[in-house]
C-alpha cells in the first residue's frame, strides 16, 4: 500500500480496500462514496461482532461443555448434559417461578402507575419540569445504590417500614424470610426505579395524540374517563406494547436487586426470591460451573424470544379485533 | 376551526396532590440515604428512628472512602464511563449517519441485524465474554469493562433516527458537488448537525455505564472496583456499619445526581424524544 502520497483523509477505513483516496481522485467523488459507508459502519460492526454477537452465539456452544471458572480455557464436550441437569434441578424451576411472580409483581403495578402519572403530567401544571425531573431521579440511581437503601428501609428489626407498620398497629413484617413479602420487597425496588421513566415514555406518547381526537370525542359527549379509555389508550397502544416488551425483558433479567437485597447469590435463605439471572450467576460464580451457567443463559434467551413472539401475537390479535 | 394545537386541560388540586405524593415516594429514599449516612449505627437501630440528618456525615464518608475503596471506585467509574461514552457516541454517529443517509449494498441487512439485537440483554453473553477476557489477561483491569461497552446497537439506532430528521439530504448533496471527501462531509456537515443528538446519547450512555452492574462485578474485583462493584462489596457485608454503607451509597450516587441536577431537563427531553421516535 504505497500509493497515497499526500496524507489525504482515508475515506473508506476498511483495510484491504483499494486505497479509496486514490480511487476518489481517479473517478471523482462517486467511487469514494461507494466505499465510504462501509468505513462509517466498520468501527461499530467490528466491535459489535466481537463483543456483542459472538458471545451471544458462543454461549450456546459453551453450554454443551463442561467449563470450570478457574480453568475457563479448558472445555470438555458434554452434549446436552448441562440442560438435563438443569431441568432436574428443583432450584432452577424455583428460580423460573420466582422470575415470573416477581416479574408480574413489578411490571404490572409499575406500568399502571406510570400510565396514571403520565395522564396527570399531561395536564397544564405549574412546576411540570420539577415533577418530571423528580420522577426520573430513581432511574438515574444505580440498581446497587437503590437496593442498598431499600434493604435498609425493609430491615426486619430496625427498618423504617416496619417501624411505620408497627406504629399504625399492623405489626412488623419479615421482609426477608417470608416468600411473598421478600418478593414484594424486591419488586418495590424495581417499581421505584422504573415507574417515572415509563411515565415519561407514556407522556411523550400522549402528547403525540392529535388534539382534534379529544375535541371531537368531547363534542360527542364523551366523559373524561371515556376519552381516556377510547382516545388515549388506543393512541398509546404502540407505546404500551413497547414498554411491556422492555419491562418484560428487564424482568426476565432481574439480577442486581435480588443479589443485594440480602447480599447473597442464593436469593434468600430458602431461595425464596432467587431469580433466573441470580441462579445463572450462582451456577457460574459461586459453584464455578460456567458451562451450566451458559445453559441457563441460553434458556433465558429462548424465554425472551418466546415472550417477544407472544407479545407480538397479542398485539396483532388486539389490532385485528379492534378494527 | 380553532387552533390546531390542543391546549391541555388545567390540572386540579387532586392532580397536584397525587403528583406530590408520588414525588415524595420517588425522592424520599434519597433523603433517607442522607439521614442514614449522617447518623451512627446505634442511632439507626434505635427504637424510634431519627428522621433528620445527624452530625456524623463526614466521619462516615471518611470511613466509606477508607474501607470500601470508594475513592478508587469513583475515579475508575469516571474513566470507564468517560471512555465508553466517547466510544459509543462516535461509533454510533458514524454508523447512524451511514444508515440514515448513505445507500450501500447490505444496508438493510446490517440495519436489521442492529435493530434485531437491540433488545437482547448483553447479560446473556457474559460467559463467553468472561472467557475471552481471561484469555486476554484483562481480568480486574479497566479495559475489561470498557472494550465490550464501546459500541451500542441502541446508540446506532438512536443516531440514525435523529439524523434522518435533522440532516437535510441537500446539505450532503451540496458537499458532494463541492467535491468534499466522505470524511470531510462527515466532519464539517454531519457533525455540527448531529451535536444535539450526540449530547443526549452521551448523557444516557454515561449514566447507563456508570450504573452498569452485572458485567463489572463479574470482570472486576473489590481490589480495583468501579462504584457499582464497590457498592456490591458494601452490600455483601464487607463493611459492618450500616451508616457507613449508606455513606458509600451516597458517595456513589452523588455524581450521577449532580449531572442530573444540571442536565435533568435535557435528559427528560432526550428520553421523551427517543420514545416518540423509537
Interface residues (C-beta under 8 A of the other chain):
Chain A: X8 X9 X10 X11 X12 X21 X24 X28 X29 X32 X33 X34 X36 X37 X38 X39 X40 X41 X43 X44 X45 X47 X48 X51 X52 X53 X54 X55 X56 X58 X59 X62 X67 X72 X73 X113 X116 X117 X120 X121 X122 X123 X124 X125 X129 X131 X132 X133 X134 X135 X136 X137 X138 X140 X141 X142 X143 X144 X145 X146 X147 X148 X149 X150 X151 X152 X153 X157 X158 X160 X163 X192 X195 X196 X197 X200 X201 X203 X204 X205 X207 X208 X210 X211 X212 X214 X215 X239 X242 X245 X246 X249 X252 X253 X255 X256 X259 X260 X263 X264 X277 X281 X284 X285 X290 X293 X294 X297 X298 X300 X301 X304 X308
Chain B: X2 X4 X5 X6 X7 X8 X9 X10 X11 X12 X15 X16 X18 X19 X22 X23 X25 X26 X27 X29 X30 X32 X33 X36 X44 X45 X46 X48 X49 X90 X91 X92 X94 X95 X97 X98 X99 X102 X103 X104 X107 X110 X114 X117 X119 X120 X121 X122 X123 X124 X125 X126 X127 X128 X129 X130 X131 X132 X134 X135 X147 X148 X149 X150 X151 X153 X156 X176 X179 X180 X181 X182 X183 X184 X186 X207 X210 X211 X213 X214 X218 X227 X228 X231 X232 X234 X235 X236 X237 X242 X245 X246 X249 X252 X253 X256 X257 X259 X260 X264 X265 X267 X268 X271 X272 X273 X275 X276 X278
